[in-house]
Amino acid sequence: MKAARATVSGRVQGVAFRQSTRREARQRHLHGWVRNLKTGEVEVFVQGDEDAVNSLIDWLWTGPPAALVTGIESDTVEPDPNIQDFLITN
C-alpha cells in the first residue's frame, strides 16, 4: 500500500476539482480525502495500490476540463488505516 499527500495549485477551485478527484479516486478503488485550502489550492490525501495512487497523482495534472493546473507538490506519507472511503472534506 502507498499513501501520498498532494497540494495542487492553479485554477483548481470553483471548477469541480474536488468532485472529479473523488470520482477518479473511487474508480481506482482508492481511499482518502480532498479539500480546498484557503490559499486557493486543493489538498489531496490518497492511499491504496501503488500503481493506482501514482495514476491518480498523474491525473491531478489534468483535473476536470475547466481546471488549469500549474503545479503539484506531492510527498509519500504513512497510510491511515482508519480511512475506508474517499471523501470531500472541509
Secondary structure by P-SEA (a helix, b strand, c coil): cccbbbbbbccccccaaaaaaaaaaaaaccccccccccccbbbbbbbccaaaaaaaaaaaacccccccccbbbbbbbbbcccccbbbbcc
